[in-house]
Amino acid sequence: MKMTFRYYGEGDPISLSYISQIQPVTGVVSAVYGVPVGEVWPYEKIAAIKEAAESHGLEFEVVESIPVHEDIKMGLPTRDTYIEAYKENLRRVAKAGVKCVCYNFMPVFDWLRTNLKYPHSSGAYSLAYDHEELLKLDPLNLHLPGWDESYEAGQLQALVSAYQKLTEEDLFQNLVYFLSNVLPVAEEVGVRMAIHPDDPPWGVFGIPRIIKGEEDFDRLFTALPSMANGITFCTGSLGANPKTDLVKLAAKYAKRIPFAHLRQLTHTGEGKFYENGHLSGAGNVDIIGVVRALTENGFDGYVRPDHGRSVFGEAPGGGYGLYDRAMGACYLQGLFEGMERR
Ligand code: DNO
């Protein structure tokens, strides 16, 4: 297991110097920002992340994310050009030493929350989600931190309507088409692809979502058994469905998990939850159970603390503050060390 930390590049207020001060963290998870989705990343920009990270004693072995162009998800004839660019990006990041690429196959919207300033009685803030609130929002006017918004304003309406006509089966077949082209390159260059589950794991605004839980993973691995076909095991995304048994899934797929996002959430009703610090007792996610299941079943991947609360007077925001994620990294490292040394 290698403990990592997300780094949004030079504009990130949480500098590499700060990240290198979080003792268990040995590497950053980052991406080339500012290149339109579907284009090839200039190698110098990839190498620049690696050099900057290494100058702080950190590795750069995980990319989150190389975003997938909407034409690929829609299955348009233009997809082949974008798939070629994707393959080239895999070759380039691999050349810079990257071993794992996180991506998602969520149409139009990436992760969704309805409250970025959910107040806790302690004075901390976190992210929260309420499906009823979401339905009141205008899907054409939503933006969240870290989203890769590949479309232009005018295109969004057309995209949303087009996706509303796509079935889950169509979308799944488009994912299979994409992966059957990309996985051979991933294998050749030694990169493990790690699909991020849908967050939240249900359809939104009439748009299909297909990576929601066990059945979807089984279907994906049956279609494409290559070991380069893996999961980003995000406990917060998968765990938003209270019926999902995270400990069982962690055990079942441990070897298919090159990358784990570990975080906490508390269910407050149907389709309703708020996030919390990483501690196992702080919410409904059995973090200890997940770590145990991973370590006992051959997990050998990267871990990162995921969304934390805003604490110690930090401005509430997108879940990517410094302190709570730093505490999370230390806590998670402790759990892994404890399990591994038992
Ligand atoms: C949110 C993140 C996601 C994730 C992408 C991966 O906090 O987990 O934005 O990076 O879905 O492609």
Residues whose N, C-alpha, C, O or C-beta is under 5 A from the ligand:
A	BS01	DNO	E64 S65 C102 Y103 N104 D110 W111 G146 H196
